[in-house]
């Protein structure tokens, strides 16, 4: 899925063409066999933009080392030269411009703040030395100075990492600050005068700022990438994936005409399936799932990148409002399209309800059940054959509409017009192609044809059930005649129930396809209004309000996905979701709200204690302990010299880089980082000896190998930390050797560090870095582990909380639409606007959370097993249920929008008002589901067992409840009403939610258990069970011991 996204970002033009003829067969039946090199290249996904970004990322350390070869530079930076190369790597120059400027601004502020505070630290340590050293003493070690530096180091590391955990957008500035502190604090015990301190801090500050300047120059001048460009590519990729998803739907619908709809796997005698132990999923099903997952994941990434694109100052055509409008239209397409992708799951649920899941097994098959299953398969084959033509036409029309949008927004190049057509307009005839001026009108006509064709489809369905009706029955609806009504009533209850389910599913398909087509039509019209071919290039100013919001976002909690490089999520490649105050804050059962100034002051004092015991502070304390576990060596008399000689400070720096607040400790990631460091040592030796130790050649080879290392942050995000550590280690080794060659061994060893040849230095660096990683790993599992298991459980609790929040908002939305009091959607202060804003915000959070859950679920299998096995199946089942509930809740809200649209036809208008009145009385949604989801969230998060006798809310059975109020409201003459189709979608979605709630409750009970207060009586007649006398004797014996 991620590979699909990235190839689209890299080349939106190529991917956007040719999707309209996916069902066309190849001209040559014998496919050309690709070479192994071509297959490997395809597997690696190495395209031109990726290779250029790899080369760009490796430039800052190469420039730093090359620049150091100048005499004036070497004289200025002296023994800190290779530190510039290391810091320039962490500048992460491949970030898009707006993200880079935000991160680099905070890096510079953090570096300057670190210089000021560490100048104070070193000055105070020197004062401690001066006040405790006897007159005439020549001892270089001073315990008071070491103690002062140690206290400052511990405090700063704790505070910095607490802030990093609290504000993930400050991840890189926190790492920079930690490196500055580690270098300064471990060098502090060597200084005897304030002049030495000032000189050192000045050189260290200039080194950091120089590294930032090099990274900035590369980011802004070498292959510059703007967030607007990234978002534009993502929009092109999004539309392309939607086109691919539509074609996958088309292929899936066609497969339903002949295949078993209740089996997603190939039959046992299919090619390639008979020899496999696991069933082979049908290619149409696999392709549809893959495309749906790809564009929903891209939706989350686009949501995260959009704010940065809207904040950029640029010279272009699309304004921030244009980007926002395009995203809203894409979201309107996504909701019904994801719902349409749930069709295969609906067939699975239907088979599960009727116990048709294991029909292929020969033992225990009920002949009547099998007969009913085969009849249902036959019916659906006929239904899908009947609607084949309209489905194919509307999907092809939507594909053309999306292609037209790409052309209008200049996301792809417009196709060249043939000379003959340009010379003779009559040769083209009435054909309208994407990109033409009248294409929107043509596409709207196609949408109308499909919408009106619903009548023919439903009439055919009614007649297939043996009920004869007039051709204009739905155009001039009348109640069924007595004979027709008798025919319907004579049908068995099961048959009527099955027919209604079929009808609802047919309406489900038609309603969602019609909704997708209308959403695409709105996007086409929007693209025509903003035709980039006629738009003028202008200065894009994001405005004062956006600038203020950007500044505020830096210092407050917020969401971040694993593709946001400015946050901890970008470093560790997981998603961080801010759930809101209701999730984190709890009402204090021991204190009332403060009523006066003194009580408010007391609350402030209690707030400090609360901050110190927070999870963020705990992470900061872990990191400080890990740092001091290594740093304590430099503050002891017997080991201080050894620490300096062996450059153990780099072990402390590895702790700062590798410890992240939300990443669990896995042996897998630890081994990967050690392996990356080992590879870095080998790479450093190769880069040194291949060019025969020639300086220019060494720098070139280091750049080349660094390019290879940056492949992983670009294409394998889960390995980003291992890749960064590898590149930093190789740069440290090569950088130090080049530094000694330039300034000489005498100056290089003036700081107390002996010179080693590279064949000795490389293993020493490997041991140092590995030691730092081992300490970081130890303090992640001690005193209690922060494992992937616990991270997954916490995120799962958050996902359940968001589901409850989302369902609650949707409940209010649906009820407001039914009551007709949602107000004007265009008014920002109306209930409709406020609910829409809240709904979209929570939905986006849930999408990010689900992405993180799936990522962590994959990582859990690499966890080192200690104790019982991790219940992966239960967790995966809960994640799937949460995902289904979110999608079905979204569909309920989407379909309920029909309730606020009144038809102009008097007959339809009367039925619609009756329908609204009855729907409002039966309660489509329920607060019971919200309460249950919130309870499950709390139980999963805290690990507490569920209350006893907890059951899922009863299914609504909306059809039965509505017919009990008015038996004619859902009769056949009304099935072509828009509100009827919307009700069918809601009926199916609510039923699916209840099925998932039951599965969810069962799975959570298996994980956390259930309180049991029941009393069990043991029967004396049970064979093999204990007799009542035995039980009584054991009870009395136990009682006697207690007495």
ZANU-567771 format. One record per residue (C-alpha): residue in three letters; x, y, z. Coordinates in steps of 0.5 Angstrom, whole numbers, plus 500, padded with zeros to 3 digits. Example, Ala and Ser with C-alpha at 12.3 -4.5 7.8 and 13.67 -1.06 7.14 Angstrom:
ALA525491516/SER527498514/
//
This chain:
UNK500500500/UNK505505502/UNK509503496/UNK503505491/UNK503512495/UNK510514494/UNK510512487/UNK504516486/UNK507522489/UNK514521485/UNK510521478/UNK503523479/UNK503524471/UNK504517469/UNK500514474/UNK494518472/UNK493515465/UNK490509462/UNK486507468/UNK480507463/UNK482501459/UNK484496465/UNK479491462/UNK482491456/UNK486484454/UNK494484452/UNK495484445/UNK501479446/UNK499473450/UNK506471452/UNK508476457/UNK515478456/UNK520476462/UNK523481466/UNK530480467/UNK532480475/UNK535486475/UNK529489472/UNK525486478/UNK530488483/UNK529495481/UNK522495481/UNK522491488/UNK526497491/UNK522502488/UNK528506485/UNK525512481/UNK528518479/UNK525523484/UNK527518490/UNK534517487/UNK535525487/UNK532526494/UNK537520497/UNK543524493/UNK540531497/UNK540528504/UNK547526503/UNK550532501/UNK550536508/UNK555531511/UNK559531504/UNK559539504/UNK561539511/UNK567535510/UNK569538504/UNK569545507/UNK573543513/UNK579542508/UNK580549507/UNK585552512/UNK581558514/UNK575553516/UNK580548519/UNK583553524/UNK576556526/UNK573550528/UNK579546530/UNK577539533/UNK569540533/UNK570540525/UNK567533524/UNK561535529/UNK559540524/UNK558534519/UNK554530524/UNK549535526/UNK548537519/UNK545530518/UNK540531523/UNK538537520/UNK534533515/UNK534537509/UNK530533505/UNK523535508/UNK519540504/UNK520547505/UNK515549510/UNK516543514/UNK524545514/UNK523552516/UNK519551522/UNK524545524/UNK530549523/UNK527555526/UNK526551532/UNK533548532/UNK536555532/UNK532557537/UNK534551541/UNK541551540/UNK542558542/UNK538557548/UNK542551550/UNK548555549/UNK546560554/UNK544555559/UNK550551558/UNK554557559/UNK551558565/UNK552551567/UNK560551566/UNK561558569/UNK557555575/UNK562549575/UNK568553574/UNK566557580/UNK565551584/UNK572549582/UNK575556584/UNK571555591/UNK573548593/UNK581548590/UNK586549595/UNK591554593/UNK597551589/UNK593545587/UNK595542580/UNK590537581/UNK585537574/UNK580533577/UNK575537582/UNK569533585/UNK565539586/UNK565541579/UNK563534577/UNK557534581/UNK555541579/UNK556539571/UNK552532573/UNK546535576/UNK545540571/UNK546535566/UNK541530569/UNK536536570/UNK537539563/UNK536532559/UNK530530564/UNK526537562/UNK528537554/UNK525530554/UNK519531558/UNK518537553/UNK519532547/UNK514527549/UNK509533551/UNK510537544/UNK512532539/UNK513537534/UNK519539538/UNK523533537/UNK529535532/UNK530541537/UNK530537543/UNK535532540/UNK539538538/UNK539541545/UNK541534548/UNK547533544/UNK549540545/UNK548539553/UNK552532553/UNK558535549/UNK558541554/UNK557537560/UNK562532559/UNK567537557/UNK566541563/UNK570538568/UNK576540564/UNK575547564/UNK579551570/UNK577558568/UNK571562565/UNK575564559/UNK576557557/UNK568556558/UNK566562554/UNK571560548/UNK569553548/UNK561555548/UNK562560542/UNK566554538/UNK560549540/UNK555554538/UNK558556531/UNK559549529/UNK552548531/UNK549554527/UNK554552521/UNK551545521/UNK544548521/UNK546553515/UNK549548511/UNK543544512/UNK539550510/UNK542551504/UNK542544501/UNK534544503/UNK532551500/UNK537551494/UNK539544492/UNK532540488/UNK528545493/UNK521541494/UNK515545497/UNK509543501/UNK505546496/UNK508541491/UNK508535495/UNK500536496/UNK499537489/UNK503531488/UNK499527493/UNK492530490/UNK494527483/UNK496521487/UNK489521490/UNK485522484/UNK489517481/UNK488512486/UNK480513486/UNK480512479/UNK484505480/UNK479504486/UNK473505481/UNK476500476/UNK477495481/UNK470496483/UNK468495476/UNK472488476/UNK469486482/UNK462487480/UNK463483474/UNK466477478/UNK459477482/UNK456475475/UNK459469475/UNK462467481/UNK460465488/UNK459472492/UNK459469499/UNK466466498/UNK472471497/UNK477465496/UNK479461489/UNK476454489/UNK480449491/UNK481446484/UNK484453481/UNK491454479/UNK495455484/UNK490454490/UNK490447490/UNK497446493/UNK497452498/UNK496451505/UNK492457506/UNK486459501/UNK488464495/UNK484470495/UNK480472489/UNK484477485/UNK479482484/UNK478482492/UNK485483493/UNK486488488/UNK480492491/UNK482491498/UNK489494496/UNK487500492/UNK482502498/UNK487501503/UNK492505499/UNK487511498/UNK485512505/UNK492512507/UNK493517502/UNK487521505/UNK491521512/UNK497523509/UNK494529505/UNK490531511/UNK497532515/UNK501535510/UNK495540508/UNK496545513/UNK503546511/UNK502547504/UNK496553506/UNK502556510/UNK507557505/UNK508564501/UNK509562494/UNK508565487/UNK503560484/UNK496559482/UNK492555487/UNK491559493/UNK490556500/UNK483556500/UNK483552493/UNK487547496/UNK482546502/UNK476546497/UNK479540493/UNK481536499/UNK473537501/UNK471535495/UNK476529495/UNK473527502/UNK466527499/UNK468522494/UNK472518499/UNK466517504/UNK461513499/UNK467510496/UNK469506502/UNK462504504/UNK462501497/UNK468497498/UNK465494504/UNK460490500/UNK464484500/UNK464484507/UNK457485507/UNK456478503/UNK461475509/UNK456478514/UNK450475510/UNK454468510/UNK456468517/UNK449470519/UNK446464515/UNK452460517/UNK454459510/UNK462460512/UNK464453511/UNK459450506/UNK465447502/UNK466442508/UNK463435506/UNK461434513/UNK455437517/UNK452441511/UNK445442512/UNK442440505/UNK436445506/UNK442451508/UNK446449502/UNK440449497/UNK438456500/UNK445458499/UNK446456492/UNK439460491/UNK442466494/UNK448466489/UNK444465483/UNK439471485/UNK445475486/UNK449473479/UNK442475476/UNK442481479/UNK449483478/UNK448481470/UNK442485470/UNK445492473/UNK452490469/UNK451496463/UNK449502468/UNK454500473/UNK460500467/UNK457506464/UNK457510470/UNK464508473/UNK467509466/UNK464516466/UNK467517473/UNK473515471/UNK473520465/UNK471526470/UNK477525474/UNK481525468/UNK478531466/UNK479534473/UNK487532473/UNK487536466/UNK483542469/UNK488543475/UNK494541471/UNK496535475/UNK497532468/UNK499534461/UNK493535457/UNK493530451/UNK495533444/UNK489534440/UNK490531433/UNK491535427/UNK485532423/UNK480534429/UNK483541430/UNK482542422/UNK475539422/UNK471540428/UNK465536424/UNK470530424/UNK469529432/UNK462529432/UNK458529438/UNK464526442/UNK466529449/UNK473528452/UNK476529458/UNK479536458/UNK473539453/UNK469545455/UNK463542455/UNK465536459/UNK462537466/UNK455538462/UNK456531459/UNK458528465/UNK452531469/UNK448528463/UNK451521465/UNK450522472/UNK442523471/UNK442517466/UNK444513472/UNK440516477/UNK434515473/UNK436508471/UNK435506478/UNK427505476/UNK428500471/UNK433496475/UNK428496481/UNK422494476/UNK426488474/UNK428486481/UNK420487483/UNK418483477/UNK424477478/UNK420476485/UNK414474481/UNK410481482/UNK407484476/UNK407491476/UNK406497470/UNK411500466/UNK410507469/UNK408504476/UNK414508480/UNK413514476/UNK405514478/UNK406510484/UNK399507487/UNK398502492/UNK399494490/UNK392491488/UNK389486493/UNK392480488/UNK399483488/UNK399484496/UNK396477497/UNK402474492/UNK407478497/UNK403476503/UNK403468501/UNK411468501/UNK414465507/UNK417469512/UNK424467510/UNK423469503/UNK420476504/UNK426477509/UNK431475504/UNK428479498/UNK428485503/UNK435484504/UNK437483497/UNK433490496/UNK437493501/UNK443491498/UNK441493491/UNK439500494/UNK446500497/UNK450499491/UNK446504487/UNK445510492/UNK453509494/UNK455509486/UNK450515485/UNK453519491/UNK460518488/UNK458520481/UNK455526484/UNK461528489/UNK465527482/UNK461531479/UNK462537484/UNK469536483/UNK469537476/UNK465543476/UNK470546482/UNK476544477/UNK472548471/UNK472554476/UNK479554477/UNK482552471/UNK489553471/UNK490554464/UNK486560464/UNK488562472/UNK494568473/UNK500566477/UNK500571483/UNK503572490/UNK500567495/UNK500570502/UNK497565507/UNK495571511/UNK496574518/UNK491569521/UNK494563518/UNK501565521/UNK498566528/UNK495559528/UNK502556525/UNK506559531/UNK500557536/UNK501550533/UNK508549535/UNK507550542/UNK500546543/UNK498539543/UNK496536536/UNK496530531/UNK502528527/UNK502522523/UNK508517521/UNK510521515/UNK510528518/UNK518529519/UNK517535524/UNK515531530/UNK517525534/UNK512521529/UNK516522523/UNK523520527/UNK520513530/UNK515513524/UNK508512528/UNK502516529/UNK501521535/UNK494523536/UNK491528541/UNK485526544/UNK483532547/UNK482534554/UNK476530555/UNK480524554/UNK486526558/UNK483530564/UNK479527569/UNK474530575/UNK478530581/UNK474526586/UNK478529592/UNK477536591/UNK472541588/UNK473546583/UNK477552587/UNK473558589/UNK478563591/UNK485565590/UNK488561595/UNK485555593/UNK487556585/UNK494557588/UNK493550591/UNK491548585/UNK497550582/UNK502547587/UNK498540585/UNK499541578/UNK506541579/UNK506535582/UNK501532577/UNK506534572/UNK512531575/UNK508524575/UNK505525568/UNK507520563/UNK511525559/UNK516526566/UNK517519566/UNK520518560/UNK524524561/UNK526521567/UNK528515564/UNK532518559/UNK536522564/UNK537516568/UNK540512561/UNK544518560/UNK547519567/UNK548511567/UNK554513562/UNK555520564/UNK557518571/UNK563515568/UNK566522566/UNK565525573/UNK569520577/UNK576521579/UNK578514576/UNK574514570/UNK574521567/UNK580520563/UNK578514560/UNK571517558/UNK575522555/UNK580518551/UNK575513549/UNK570518546/UNK564515551/UNK560522549/UNK558519543/UNK554513547/UNK550519551/UNK548522544/UNK546515541/UNK541515547/UNK539522545/UNK537520538/UNK534513540/UNK530514545/UNK523516543/UNK517517548/UNK512513544/UNK516507541/UNK516500545/UNK522496546/UNK523491541/UNK529486541/UNK528487533/UNK529494533/UNK535494538/UNK538488533/UNK537492527/UNK540498530/UNK546494532/UNK546491525/UNK546498522/UNK552501526/UNK556494524/UNK554496517/UNK556503518/UNK563501521/UNK564496514/UNK562502510/UNK567507513/UNK572502512/UNK570501505/UNK570509503/UNK577510506/UNK580504503/UNK577504496/UNK580511494/UNK586509497/UNK585514503/UNK585520498/UNK581525501/UNK577527495/UNK575520494/UNK574518501/UNK568524501/UNK565522495/UNK565515497/UNK562517504/UNK557521500/UNK555515496/UNK554510502/UNK550515505/UNK546516499/UNK544508500/UNK543509507/UNK538515506/UNK534510502/UNK531507508/UNK528514511/UNK525515504/UNK522508502/UNK522504509/UNK520509514/UNK520503520/UNK528503519/UNK529511520/UNK532511526/UNK537505524/UNK538508518/UNK540515521/UNK544512527/UNK548508521/UNK549514517/UNK552518523/UNK556513525/UNK560512518/UNK560520518/UNK563520525/UNK569515523/UNK571518517/UNK570525519/UNK575524525/UNK580521521/UNK580527516/UNK580532521/UNK586529524/UNK589529517/UNK588536516/UNK590539523/UNK595534525/UNK595529531/UNK598534536/UNK592539535/UNK587533535/UNK589530541/UNK590537545/UNK583535548/UNK585529551/UNK583524546/UNK588520543/UNK589518535/UNK587512533/UNK588509526/UNK581508522/UNK582500523/UNK582501530/UNK577507531/UNK572504527/UNK571498532/UNK572503538/UNK566507535/UNK562501534/UNK563499541/UNK561506543/UNK555506539/UNK552499541/UNK554501548/UNK549507548/UNK544503544/UNK544497549/UNK543502555/UNK537506552/UNK534499551/UNK535497558/UNK532503561/UNK526502556/UNK525496559/UNK527498566/UNK524499572/UNK518496568/UNK518495560/UNK515500555/UNK513495550/UNK510495543/UNK504491547/UNK503496552/UNK503502546/UNK498498542/UNK494497548/UNK494504549/UNK493506542/UNK487501542/UNK484504548/UNK484511544/UNK481508538/UNK475506542/UNK475513545/UNK475516538/UNK469511536/UNK465513542/UNK466521540/UNK465520533/UNK458516534/UNK456521539/UNK457527534/UNK454523528/UNK448521533/UNK447529534/UNK448530527/UNK443525525/UNK437527530/UNK439535528/UNK437533520/UNK431529522/UNK428535526/UNK430540521/UNK434544526/UNK441544523/UNK441551520/UNK445553514/UNK451549513/UNK454556510/UNK454559517/UNK460558521/UNK456559527/UNK450554525/UNK449547528/UNK451544522/UNK457547521/UNK460546528/UNK458539527/UNK461538521/UNK467541523/UNK467537529/UNK466530525/UNK471531520/UNK476533526/UNK475526530/UNK474522523/UNK481525521/UNK484523528/UNK481516527/UNK484515521/UNK491516523/UNK490512530/UNK488506525/UNK494507521/UNK498507527/UNK494501530/UNK496497524/UNK503499524/UNK504497531/UNK500490530/UNK505488525/UNK511490529/UNK508486535/UNK510480531/UNK517481532/UNK517482540/UNK521478544/UNK516473547/UNK517473555/UNK511469558/UNK505467555/UNK504469547/UNK501476546/UNK494475543/UNK495478536/UNK488475534/UNK484479539/UNK487485538/UNK487484530/UNK479483531/UNK478489535/UNK482493530/UNK478491525/UNK471492529/UNK473499530/UNK475500523/UNK468497521/UNK464501526/UNK468508524/UNK466506516/UNK459505518/UNK458511522/UNK460515517/UNK456512512/UNK450513517/UNK452520517/UNK453521510/UNK446517508/UNK442522513/UNK444528509/UNK438526505/UNK433527510/UNK435535510/UNK433535502/UNK426536501/UNK423533494/UNK419538489/UNK415533487/UNK408533492/UNK407526492/UNK414524494/UNK414530499/UNK408528503/UNK412521503/UNK418524505/UNK415528511/UNK411522513/UNK418518513/UNK421524517/UNK416523522/UNK417516523/UNK424516523/UNK425521528/UNK420516533/UNK424510532/UNK431513534/UNK436511528/UNK442512533/UNK443510540/UNK447513546/UNK447506549/UNK453505543/UNK457511545/UNK456509553/UNK459502551/UNK464504547/UNK467509552/UNK467503557/UNK471499553/UNK476504552/UNK477505559/UNK477498560/UNK482497555/UNK486503557/UNK487501564/UNK487494564/UNK481493568/UNK476487567/UNK469489565/UNK463490569/UNK459483570/UNK453482566/UNK455487560/UNK451486554/UNK451489547/UNK445494546/UNK439490542/UNK439491534/UNK434496532/UNK431492527/UNK429499524/UNK424496518/UNK420492523/UNK420498528/UNK418503522/UNK412498520/UNK409498526/UNK408505526/UNK406505519/UNK406499515/UNK405502508/UNK411507509/UNK416501506/UNK412498501/UNK414497494/UNK411503491/UNK416508495/UNK423504493/UNK425509488/UNK424515493/UNK431518495/UNK430517502/UNK428510501/UNK435508499/UNK438512504/UNK434508509/UNK437502506/UNK444504507/UNK442506514/UNK439500516/UNK445496513/UNK450500517/UNK446500523/UNK446492523/UNK453492521/UNK455496527/UNK451492532/UNK454486529/UNK461489530/UNK459491537/UNK458484539/UNK464482536/UNK468487540/UNK465486547/UNK467479546/UNK474480544/UNK475485550/UNK472480555/UNK477475552/UNK483481553/UNK481484560/UNK476479563/UNK469480567/UNK468481574/UNK464475576/UNK459475582/UNK455469581/UNK454463585/UNK455456582/UNK452450585/UNK455443584/UNK451438582/UNK452431586/UNK449427580/UNK455430575/UNK459424573/UNK466425575/UNK465432579/UNK466433586/UNK460430591/UNK457435595/UNK460432601/UNK467433598/UNK466440597/UNK463441604/UNK469438607/UNK474442603/UNK470448605/UNK469446612/UNK476444613/UNK478451610/UNK474455614/UNK477451620/UNK484453618/UNK481460618/UNK478460624/
//
